[in-house]
């Protein structure tokens, strides 16, 4: 039996925009990006964090973060090349409390855990 999936901690809040696609065209086929994939992209590409820092904020291993990041980038490149919509929804996530969404407010309570 596989190990249960660990919830990914989302410190940036839910995405404000959840659907993207080519202008003037709506496809029947869309690519679904999970919220944890979106958060991984936000932390690494938008916030310019290293994968290890992002992993601590997501509350997962660095290798897991690397795998999530690779899947998210593949989905974006597929959507761009094939002209498909991207819908952001779902995933095994845990939201940080609303008052602590800024990554600088999360505090490390031991080597692998961060409290929000």
N, C-alpha and C positions, 0 to 999 in steps of 0.2 A: 504494500500500500504506500503511495507517495506521501511525502511529508506535507502537511497542510501549508498553504500559502500564508506568508506573513503579511499583515497589512502594511501598506506603505503610508508613511506619515506625510500629509500634505500641509506645508507651512505657508504656502502662498494663497490659500483660499481657492475656491472654485473658479474656473476660468470664466471670464466675463463673456467671451464669445465662444460658441461651441460648434459652429458650422462655417466652413470655408470652402470655396470652390471657384471654378472659372466664372468670370463675369458673364451674365446673360445666359448661363447654361446651367441647368440642374440635371444631374445624372441620376438614373435609377440605381446605379451602383456607386456606393460610397465606401470609403475606408474609415473604419472606426478606430480611433485612437483612444486608449484608456486615459483616465485622469492622471494616473501615476506615470504614464509615458509622457504626457504633457508636462507634468511637474518636473520630470527628469530633464527634459529639453529646456524648460525655463531656468532651472538651477544651473545647468552646465553651459548652455549657449547664451542665455539672456543675462544671468547673474554672474557669469564667468567663474563659476566654482570648479574646482578640480573634482574628478569623479569620487574621490575619497570623502571630500567635504559634503558633496551631494548625498552620498550613501548614508552618512551620519544623520543628515537632516531627514532623509526618507526612512531611516531606521531599518536599513537592509545592508547586506554585505556589498563591498565595492564591486565584486564580480556580478552580483545581481543588478546593480546600477548600470554597469557596462552592458549587460545583456538587454536591459530595458531600453537604454539609450540607442543601441544598435537597431532594435525593432522599430522604435519611434522614427529614427532617421530613414529607415527603409520605407515606412509608410508614407512619409512626406515626399520622398523622391518618387515613389510610385504615383502618388496623387499628382505631382507636378508634371511628370512625363506623360501619364495617361489621361490627364485632364479630369480627374475624379474629385469629388467632394471629400472633405475630411470632416468627420463628426467626432467630437470629443465627448465621451460618456463612459460610465462604468469603471470597473476595476476594484480591487481589494484595497480600500483606502481608509485612512483614519485622519480626520481633520484636526489640526491644532486648534485650540480655542481662538475665537475671533480676535481677541485682544492681543494675541501673540503671533500674528501672521508674519511679521517681519523676522527674517532669519536671524537677525542679531539678538532677538529676544529669547531664542531657544537656548537653554543652558544644558551643558553636558553634566550628567550626574555620575557617570563612570566612563570607562574607556569606550564602550559601544553604545551607550544610551544617551538620548537627549530628551530633556523634559521641556515641554512647551507651557 
